[in-house]
Amino acid sequence: MLGLEKKDFRLLLVVIGLTLFAPIILNPFPAGSEMAQFNAGYPDLMQRFVIFGIFAIGFNILFGLTGYLSFGHAAFLGVGSYSAVWMFKLLSMNVLPAIILSVIIAGLFSLLIGFISLRRSGIYFSILTLAFAQMSFALAYSVLTPITGGETGLQLALDDPRILGASQTASGNIPVPSLFGLEMRASYEMAVGAWSFTFNAGYYLAAVILVLAFYLAIRIFRSPFGMMLRAIKSNQTRMSYTGLNARPYTLAAFVISGMYAGLAGGLMASMDPLAGAERMQWTASGEVVLMTILGGAGTLIGPVLGAGMIKYFENIFSKINSQVLHDWFGFLPDGLEDFVVTLIYPFVGKGWHLTLGIVFMLVVIFLPGGLVQGGQKIAAAMRRRKKTDDANPGATKPAE
Amino acid sequence: MDQFILQILNGLDKGSAYALIALGLTLIFGTLGVVNFAHGALFMLGAFCAVTVSKLLTLSHKVVDDTRTDFLGNPMQVDVPYLHDWFGPAMGDKLIDWAVPLSILFAIPVMICIGFIMERGLIKHFYKRPHADQILVTFGLAIVIQEVIKYYYGANPIPTPAPSAFKGSFDFGVLIGFDVNAIIYPYWRLVYFFFSLVVIGAVFAFLQFTTFGMVVRAGMADRETVGLLGIDIDKRFTIMFGIAAAVAGLAGVMYVPINPPNYHMGMDFLVLSFVVVVVGGMGSLPGAVAAGFLLGILESFASTSWAVSNLPGINQVIIYLVAIIILLTRPRGLMGRKGVMEE
């Protein structure tokens, strides 16, 4: 189907299903109940899941396939955001041209950086990309303020030209981003019993793009081009001895992943039309590395899972404060309750980064293949046990 | 001319910090072959050693002072540091005043222990793994260390002053025949510079003139052969890791009065120090030190108003720009050895 093998097609269907029904799946608890704070089915968070999913898929095409660890990918995301916001300022509030432009600009930018950085490999490549990203961040923060808005970030204003649209709405407000009239923030609320589900236009646009991006990633993974990238990862020297030049392939992978990052940046600006330099900082680049590794570098679905997990815990964990903890463990005797709360408190709320760091270290140490590998290991162990269960009665059957 | 000297001096203190961190990074890389992204966190831990010591020294208890009254007319309660009780007010105040230099004594054993624990507990298992894995796991460790510090010390910078003897500035220009106030330089930065020279000198002397250092250098050149000669090179490399951690920690301790420490200061320095290491040449100790001072001074020259008005933003990007140019023209860095990290 669609040029995919059966297994990949099934995976694509799963992703389509998950994104389509995400507003329902992510809201398993009735609104207003104790557990409602674990619901993730609100538009802002779902949009972030999907957008960072796209970002991580793109990063994985570079890191997962070629093994080149870039520590500067957030720069492309930032560039994408800036170009999208400029499109909103100059052309119109339609998100389509904004997203297209952000992909193109990020692609050109990554072509330039990739062309220079890919002259070196290994740690040198990481440092070069890091240096470029930090340079872009520093410049966006200071000298390029006319283009980037500097510290305050790039925002829409009432007197922007917007050639193909109105500078301001009839009521004198800044217009909101839309897709041919469908506003990105438009939502449809559906109440089923105690549950309430929000279907948001912006989320569904991003979700459709995620599915397309995921499909494209599968095709790249299964193509001869993807094979070539894997060859670079496993042994570049041998590849060049067979007469193949690795540079064009790595550069293409770099540019593709840069364009994915630009796409994510453009989408981010479409959901909330402002862009700031902090999106380009190297900690932001580190975050996408965390997502990809946590989910499983080099696997198809891993980066999306990793992005979803990190963003989920970032939002949900950081909301848990000591009061919430006391409510939870209220059933325990007083002394024990305080003890448990003090024990857990450093890991939630403001300290959720600590949990993230520990989980990340554990994954790198014990599961270099990420959560996907963990899942596969568990599945394999289950299968083996089943098989031995089946096999044992036959083996112990006495001869008659 | 006076401006010229002033900029060189201004570059020296930052350059010293870069050089010390880069020296530690290179020690670890040259001996163990591990890319340590947690080295900035070690720098930060050193800085917080100083904060801890100064807090410990000012631990105090309340004493009712009958001679004074507070605004309600009750006898006033005064905080009296325990040190006053133990050593008398004069000596106690002196100790508190000298908290930062004193914390060196505290920081060295603490940092060496932390280095041992890190190496034996975590890094040891990553020798055979790819460099990307080493980067990632130490990156994770850096996050964890940062968050632990943030939990205990809060997110705000904690100002910790230098001893009052080193407060104020030193008129360097008068010494070499310029006008009064032409070249003014804070005393503490001068102290920092000389301190870093001492530490760097000590590390080099240790490697050059002791048997232990000789074995370590031999191990850096050819680990396998040294191992075959029946020398437990792993143990020596672990000790080197401890020393590298101590060097980073000392750099942090003494940097506290220059820049109040907060939990993410390490990360800020780490990125720059990596650039320094790469510019100096991976695995070359003199290269790391030279590049550290060089980039510190370059940065200070790029921050002059003349440079900024001619090339806006140059002060922000100069280090990265230099790194990119060096990496593309001299891929091994200024003094890089052949065959290091070239696979």
Chai-1 contact restraints between the chains, C-beta under 6 A:
chainA,res_idxA,chainB,res_idxB,connection_type,confidence,min_distance_angstrom,max_distance_angstrom,comment,restraint_id
A,L69,B,A132,contact,1.0,0.0,6.0,A-B,restraint_1
A,G122,B,M341,contact,1.0,0.0,6.0,A-B,restraint_2
A,I123,B,V35,contact,1.0,0.0,6.0,A-B,restraint_3
A,I123,B,H131,contact,1.0,0.0,6.0,A-B,restraint_4
A,I123,B,M341,contact,1.0,0.0,6.0,A-B,restraint_5
A,I127,B,F274,contact,1.0,0.0,6.0,A-B,restraint_6
A,I127,B,V278,contact,1.0,0.0,6.0,A-B,restraint_7
A,L128,B,L327,contact,1.0,0.0,6.0,A-B,restraint_8
A,A131,B,Y320,contact,1.0,0.0,6.0,A-B,restraint_9
A,A131,B,A323,contact,1.0,0.0,6.0,A-B,restraint_10
A,A131,B,I324,contact,1.0,0.0,6.0,A-B,restraint_11
A,Q134,B,Y320,contact,1.0,0.0,6.0,A-B,restraint_12
A,M135,B,V317,contact,1.0,0.0,6.0,A-B,restraint_13
A,M135,B,Y320,contact,1.0,0.0,6.0,A-B,restraint_14
A,A138,B,Q316,contact,1.0,0.0,6.0,A-B,restraint_15
A,A138,B,V317,contact,1.0,0.0,6.0,A-B,restraint_16
A,L139,B,G313,contact,1.0,0.0,6.0,A-B,restraint_17
A,S142,B,G313,contact,1.0,0.0,6.0,A-B,restraint_18
A,S142,B,Q316,contact,1.0,0.0,6.0,A-B,restraint_19
A,V143,B,P312,contact,1.0,0.0,6.0,A-B,restraint_20
A,V143,B,G313,contact,1.0,0.0,6.0,A-B,restraint_21
A,I293,B,L136,contact,1.0,0.0,6.0,A-B,restraint_22
A,P346,B,Y151,contact,1.0,0.0,6.0,A-B,restraint_23
A,G351,B,Y151,contact,1.0,0.0,6.0,A-B,restraint_24
A,H353,B,E147,contact,1.0,0.0,6.0,A-B,restraint_25
A,L354,B,E147,contact,1.0,0.0,6.0,A-B,restraint_26
A,G357,B,G140,contact,1.0,0.0,6.0,A-B,restraint_27
A,G357,B,I143,contact,1.0,0.0,6.0,A-B,restraint_28
A,G357,B,V144,contact,1.0,0.0,6.0,A-B,restraint_29
A,I358,B,V144,contact,1.0,0.0,6.0,A-B,restraint_30
A,F360,B,G140,contact,1.0,0.0,6.0,A-B,restraint_31
A,M361,B,V137,contact,1.0,0.0,6.0,A-B,restraint_32
A,M361,B,G140,contact,1.0,0.0,6.0,A-B,restraint_33
A,V364,B,L136,contact,1.0,0.0,6.0,A-B,restraint_34
A,V364,B,V137,contact,1.0,0.0,6.0,A-B,restraint_35
